[in-house]
């Protein structure tokens, strides 16, 4: 996944894009959420390759992975 996704502050305002394109990962995800098939997305964005679609999903899954950060409990005044 990481070899297919890139971020650069001067490209698409620093948002994650499919490497070598200006197609943002969020655009791919929005299209999938809207019910488009991989084939339809590839037709709409000819710079994409088939492998870019699951890479975008893997990127989103990594971002959605819950991480628990322990915090100290504050003493309650009696």
N, C-alpha and C positions, 0 to 999 in steps of 0.2 A: 504494500500500500504506500509506504513512505517514498518509494521511488517514483510514484505516479502523482503525488500531491506536493505542491510547493506553495510557499508564501514568500512574498517580497514586498517591502513597504511601498515600492513605487509601481506595483502592478495590482490593479483592482483594489486599491486602498488597503493593501496588506491582507486581504481576505484570501483564504485557501482556494487555490485554483488547481485545475488539472495541469500538470507540468507541460510546458511548451505551448500552452494555450492561454487564453484569457477567459476561459469558461470556469466560472466559480463552482466550487463543490456544492454550494447552496442551490445553484441553478439546476444541477443534476438531481439533487434531492427533491427540490420542488416539483420537477417534472415527474419523478417517480411517485411522489405523493399524490400528484394529480392523475395518476393512472396510466401514464405513458409507458410503453414498453421500451426495452433497451433499443430495439430496432428503430423506433420512432425518435428516440433521443439522438441516436447516431445519425439519422437522416437530417434532423434539425441542426446538429452541430457536427459537421463533417470533419472537424479537426480532432474529434474524440475517437478513441479506439475502444473496442469491446471491453477490454480489461479496465478501462477507466471507471466504468459504472460500479462494479463491485468494490473498487478502491475508494470511491466516494462513500459508499455505504459503510465500509470498514472504518473510514475516517470518522463518520458520524457516530458509529457505535463506540469508538474509542472516546469521543467527547462525551457521550451519554453515560459512560461507565461511572457508576457512583463511587466516590472515594470518601471514606469516613475519616475526618480529621479530628482526633481527640482534643478536647478542650478541657481545661481544669474546671472543676465545679466551684462555684463561688459559695463561700460560707454564708448561711442565712443568719441574720441577726435575730437573737431571741427576744 
